[in-house]
Amino acid sequence: MNDLRRIDVNLIVVLDAILAERNLTRAGDAVGLSQSAVSGALNRLRQQYSDELLVRSGRGFELTDKARELQPLVTKAMQEIERLYNILPEFDAQNANRVFTIATSDYVLSILSKPLLEMLKDEAPGVDISFEVLPTVNGISQIDLLRRDVMIAGVGTGIAGKRKSLFSDRFVCLVDAKNPRLRQNALSLSDLEELRMVRSSFGETIVTGVDQWLSESGVVPKVSESVFGFLPVPYAVANSTKYGILPEKLARKYADELGLVIAETPLPKNMLIEAVHWHPSKTQDPAIIWLVDLLRRTAEKIETESDE
């Protein structure tokens, strides 16, 4: 008998996609993984079942006898996962009494929570939202997605699952208005390397979008201090010669209040896209479909107000 503690639920999800798509690229698209990640999972599955599972046939691939034998069992396993996480046959928002769990960053929470809760009052008065911070220790796994209803995070952060984009933003440089290095509200590349930076951290092993942007631009900042998330950055920068890099929507929210300015820099343009992510097994859950739609409409309201 197999030891259930040794079964990786993540592999069941990937195996389901491989068996359905019979192509690593399409399987990756189905579960939000890269082709190389799916290939690595397939190698682990081959070792686990002592079978190739997927073999090349002409220009395509076909399933082995063992894979075809596994297919109905894997389908059943995915159905049991859905049942385990209480997939409901219908969802009546007006009369529902439910708490949805949303994991996200402090930045998204500060931008999204107020308009989201306002919309809930009208559309689903009995529905509550429980907000959680994103897992930060070892990245975000399929199990993490299963344990929450949805997660909201930037596209490209390696979350394996289904997703839909919500809103866009860009990283900007925020400094105190009295910073002596400011010239016509601008900082040079040498300023960015010589001034001390307040760095946003989301865990020791997490490479942030800011880290990637600066690295690709050839800038090696002198980090003065690291803070968790984006919200502390404006306060750490105020009344100092430090600078911080954070999403523009958040920067504009605190700039006037704290006497800060968004400094122009020679850094290349960038784009930050926040998306709602969920586990593939929840794709047909009416409650999750409703929640994703609510989040998208909330995001549209944010984008509209930003353009006014």
C-alpha positions as CSV (number, residue, x, y, z in Angstrom):
1,M,0.0,0.0,0.0
2,N,1.3,3.5,-0.9
3,D,2.2,5.8,2.0
4,L,-0.1,8.8,1.5
5,R,2.5,11.1,3.1
6,R,4.8,10.5,0.2
7,I,2.3,11.5,-2.5
8,D,2.8,15.0,-3.9
9,V,-0.6,16.5,-4.7
10,N,1.2,19.0,-7.0
11,L,2.2,16.1,-9.2
12,I,-1.4,14.9,-9.5
13,V,-2.4,18.2,-10.9
14,V,0.4,18.2,-13.4
15,L,-0.2,14.6,-14.4
16,D,-3.9,15.4,-15.0
17,A,-2.8,18.2,-17.4
18,I,-0.2,16.0,-19.2
19,L,-2.7,13.1,-19.7
20,A,-5.3,15.6,-21.0
21,E,-3.1,17.6,-23.3
22,R,-0.4,15.1,-24.3
23,N,2.0,18.0,-24.8
24,L,4.3,19.6,-22.2
25,T,3.8,23.2,-23.4
26,R,0.0,23.0,-23.4
27,A,0.0,21.1,-20.1
28,G,2.1,24.0,-18.7
29,D,-0.3,26.6,-19.9
30,A,-3.2,24.6,-18.3
31,V,-1.6,24.7,-14.8
32,G,0.4,27.9,-15.1
33,L,3.9,26.3,-15.3
34,S,6.8,26.6,-17.7
35,Q,7.6,23.8,-20.1
36,S,10.8,23.1,-18.1
37,A,8.9,22.8,-14.9
38,V,6.4,20.4,-16.4
39,S,9.3,18.4,-17.9
40,G,10.8,18.2,-14.4
41,A,7.5,17.0,-13.0
42,L,7.2,14.4,-15.7
43,N,10.6,13.0,-14.9
44,R,9.5,12.6,-11.2
45,L,6.3,10.9,-12.4
46,R,8.2,8.5,-14.6
47,Q,10.4,7.5,-11.6
48,Q,7.3,7.1,-9.4
49,Y,5.5,4.9,-11.9
50,S,8.5,3.3,-13.5
51,D,7.0,4.1,-16.9
52,E,7.6,6.7,-19.6
53,L,3.9,7.8,-19.5
54,L,4.3,10.1,-22.5
55,V,6.3,9.0,-25.6
56,R,7.0,10.7,-28.9
57,S,5.0,9.5,-31.9
58,G,5.8,11.1,-35.2
59,R,5.6,14.9,-34.7
60,G,3.5,14.5,-31.6
61,F,3.2,12.4,-28.4
62,E,1.1,9.6,-27.2
63,L,0.3,8.0,-23.9
64,T,1.7,4.7,-22.8
65,D,-0.5,1.8,-21.7
66,K,0.2,2.7,-18.1
67,A,-0.7,6.4,-18.7
68,R,-4.0,5.4,-20.3
69,E,-4.6,3.1,-17.3
70,L,-3.9,6.0,-14.9
71,Q,-6.1,8.6,-16.7
72,P,-9.5,7.7,-15.2
73,L,-7.9,7.3,-11.8
74,V,-6.3,10.8,-12.0
75,T,-9.6,12.3,-13.2
76,K,-11.3,10.7,-10.1
77,A,-8.5,12.1,-7.9
78,M,-9.1,15.6,-9.2
79,Q,-12.8,15.2,-8.5
80,E,-12.1,14.1,-5.0
81,I,-9.8,17.2,-4.5
82,E,-12.7,19.4,-5.6
83,R,-15.0,17.6,-3.1
84,L,-12.4,17.9,-0.4
85,Y,-12.3,21.7,-0.8
86,N,-16.1,22.0,-0.8
87,I,-16.8,22.9,-4.4
88,L,-20.5,24.0,-4.4
89,P,-23.0,23.3,-7.2
90,E,-24.3,26.8,-7.3
91,F,-23.6,30.2,-5.7
92,D,-26.2,32.8,-4.9
93,A,-24.3,35.9,-3.9
94,Q,-27.2,37.9,-2.5
95,N,-28.1,35.1,-0.1
96,A,-24.7,33.5,0.5
97,N,-23.1,33.3,3.9
98,R,-19.5,32.5,3.2
99,V,-16.0,33.7,4.1
100,F,-13.6,33.8,1.1
101,T,-9.8,33.7,1.8
102,I,-7.7,35.9,-0.3
103,A,-3.9,36.0,0.0
104,T,-2.1,39.0,-1.3
105,S,0.5,41.7,-0.6
106,D,0.2,44.8,1.5
107,Y,0.3,46.9,-1.7
108,V,-2.6,45.1,-3.3
109,L,-4.5,45.1,0.0
110,S,-4.1,48.9,0.3
111,I,-5.3,49.5,-3.2
112,L,-8.1,46.9,-3.6
113,S,-9.6,46.3,-0.1
114,K,-11.8,49.4,0.2
115,P,-13.5,49.3,-3.2
116,L,-13.9,45.5,-2.9
117,L,-15.6,45.7,0.4
118,E,-17.9,48.5,-0.8
119,M,-19.0,46.3,-3.7
120,L,-19.6,43.4,-1.4
121,K,-22.1,45.4,0.7
122,D,-24.4,45.7,-2.3
123,E,-23.9,42.5,-4.1
124,A,-23.3,40.0,-1.3
125,P,-24.1,41.4,2.2
126,G,-23.6,38.0,3.8
127,V,-20.2,37.4,2.3
128,D,-17.0,38.3,4.2
129,I,-13.3,38.4,3.1
130,S,-10.4,37.0,5.1
131,F,-7.2,38.6,3.9
132,E,-3.9,36.7,4.4
133,V,-0.3,37.6,3.5
134,L,1.3,35.6,0.6
135,P,3.4,32.6,1.6
136,T,7.0,33.7,1.5
137,V,9.3,30.9,2.8
138,N,9.6,28.6,-0.2
139,G,7.5,30.4,-2.9
140,I,3.9,29.5,-3.7
141,S,2.9,25.9,-4.4
142,Q,-0.2,24.2,-5.7
143,I,-1.0,23.2,-2.0
144,D,-0.9,26.9,-1.1
145,L,-3.4,27.6,-3.8
146,L,-5.7,24.8,-2.6
147,R,-5.6,26.2,1.0
148,R,-6.9,29.6,-0.1
149,D,-9.8,30.5,-2.4
150,V,-7.6,32.8,-4.5
151,M,-4.3,34.7,-4.4
152,I,-3.5,38.1,-5.9
153,A,0.1,38.6,-7.0
154,G,2.2,39.9,-9.9
155,V,2.4,38.0,-13.1
156,G,5.8,36.3,-13.4
157,T,6.1,35.5,-9.7
158,G,6.0,31.7,-10.5
159,I,2.6,30.8,-9.1
160,A,1.5,27.6,-10.7
161,G,-2.2,27.7,-11.4
162,K,-4.9,29.5,-13.4
163,R,-5.0,33.2,-13.5
164,K,-6.7,36.4,-14.9
165,S,-5.1,39.8,-15.0
166,L,-6.6,42.5,-12.7
167,F,-4.8,45.8,-13.1
168,S,-1.5,47.2,-14.2
169,D,1.0,49.5,-12.5
170,R,4.7,50.4,-12.8
171,F,7.6,50.8,-10.4
172,V,8.7,54.3,-9.6
173,C,11.4,55.9,-7.5
174,L,10.1,57.7,-4.4
175,V,12.3,60.3,-2.5
176,D,11.9,63.0,0.1
177,A,11.1,66.4,-1.6
178,K,14.1,67.9,0.2
179,N,16.6,65.3,-1.0
180,P,19.7,67.3,-2.0
181,R,20.4,65.0,-5.0
182,L,17.2,65.9,-6.7
183,R,17.6,67.9,-9.9
184,Q,14.3,69.0,-11.5
185,N,12.6,66.1,-9.7
186,A,15.1,63.6,-11.3
187,L,17.8,61.3,-10.1
188,S,20.7,60.0,-12.2
189,L,22.0,56.4,-12.3
190,S,24.9,57.4,-10.1
191,D,22.4,58.8,-7.6
192,L,20.7,55.5,-7.5
193,E,24.0,53.7,-6.8
194,E,25.4,56.2,-4.3
195,L,22.3,57.0,-2.3
196,R,21.0,54.4,0.1
197,M,17.9,52.4,-0.8
198,V,15.1,51.1,1.3
199,R,14.4,47.6,-0.1
200,S,11.1,45.8,0.0
201,S,11.4,42.2,1.0
202,F,8.9,39.4,0.8
203,G,11.0,36.6,2.2
204,E,14.7,35.5,2.1
205,T,14.3,33.4,-1.1
206,I,11.9,35.7,-3.0
207,V,13.4,37.8,-5.8
208,T,11.0,40.8,-6.2
209,G,10.1,42.7,-9.4
210,V,12.1,45.6,-8.1
211,D,15.2,43.4,-7.7
212,Q,14.8,42.1,-11.3
213,W,14.3,45.6,-12.7
214,L,17.4,47.1,-11.0
215,S,19.5,44.1,-11.9
216,E,18.4,44.2,-15.6
217,S,19.2,47.9,-15.6
218,G,22.7,47.3,-14.3
219,V,22.1,49.2,-11.0
220,V,23.6,47.7,-7.8
221,P,22.0,49.8,-5.0
222,K,23.4,50.3,-1.5
223,V,20.6,48.9,0.7
224,S,20.2,50.9,3.8
225,E,17.5,48.6,5.3
226,S,15.0,46.0,4.3
227,V,11.4,46.2,5.2
228,F,8.6,43.6,4.7
229,G,6.3,44.6,1.9
230,F,5.9,48.0,0.2
231,L,3.8,49.9,2.7
232,P,6.7,50.8,5.1
233,V,8.8,52.2,2.3
234,P,7.3,55.8,2.1
235,Y,7.7,56.2,5.9
236,A,11.3,55.0,5.8
237,V,12.1,57.4,3.0
238,A,10.4,60.5,4.5
239,N,12.8,63.1,6.0
240,S,15.9,61.2,4.8
241,T,18.2,61.0,1.9
242,K,17.2,57.5,1.1
243,Y,15.0,56.4,-1.8
244,G,12.6,53.5,-2.4
245,I,11.1,51.8,-5.4
246,L,7.5,50.8,-5.2
247,P,4.3,50.6,-7.4
248,E,3.1,54.0,-8.6
249,K,-0.4,53.7,-7.3
250,L,1.0,53.2,-3.8
251,A,3.6,56.0,-4.2
252,R,1.0,58.5,-5.2
253,K,-1.2,57.6,-2.3
254,Y,1.4,58.6,0.3
255,A,3.6,61.2,-1.6
256,D,1.7,64.4,-0.6
257,E,0.9,63.2,2.9
258,L,4.6,62.6,3.7
259,G,6.3,65.3,1.6
260,L,7.6,62.9,-1.0
261,V,8.0,63.1,-4.8
262,I,8.2,60.6,-7.5
263,A,11.6,61.1,-9.1
264,E,12.3,60.6,-12.8
265,T,15.2,58.2,-13.5
266,P,17.0,56.9,-16.6
267,L,15.8,53.4,-15.8
268,P,13.9,51.7,-18.6
269,K,10.1,51.6,-18.6
270,N,8.6,48.7,-16.7
271,M,5.2,47.1,-16.3
272,L,3.7,45.4,-13.2
273,I,0.6,43.3,-13.8
274,E,-1.3,42.1,-10.8
275,A,-3.4,39.0,-11.4
276,V,-5.8,36.8,-9.4
277,H,-4.6,33.1,-9.2
278,W,-6.5,30.0,-8.3
279,H,-6.0,26.2,-8.2
280,P,-7.0,24.5,-11.5
281,S,-9.4,22.2,-9.6
282,K,-11.5,25.2,-8.7
283,T,-12.0,26.5,-12.2
284,Q,-15.6,25.3,-12.5
285,D,-16.6,26.3,-8.9
286,P,-19.4,28.9,-9.3
287,A,-18.3,30.6,-6.1
288,I,-14.8,31.1,-7.4
289,I,-16.1,32.2,-10.8
290,W,-18.2,34.8,-9.0
291,L,-15.3,36.0,-6.8
292,V,-12.9,36.3,-9.8
293,D,-15.5,38.4,-11.6
294,L,-16.0,40.6,-8.6
295,L,-12.2,41.2,-8.3
296,R,-12.0,42.0,-12.0
297,R,-14.8,44.5,-11.8
298,T,-13.2,46.0,-8.7
299,A,-9.9,46.3,-10.5
300,E,-11.7,48.0,-13.5
301,K,-13.1,50.6,-11.0
302,I,-9.6,51.3,-9.7
303,E,-8.2,51.7,-13.2
304,T,-11.0,54.1,-14.2
305,E,-10.5,56.2,-11.1
306,S,-6.7,56.3,-11.8
307,D,-7.4,57.7,-15.3
308,E,-9.6,60.5,-14.1
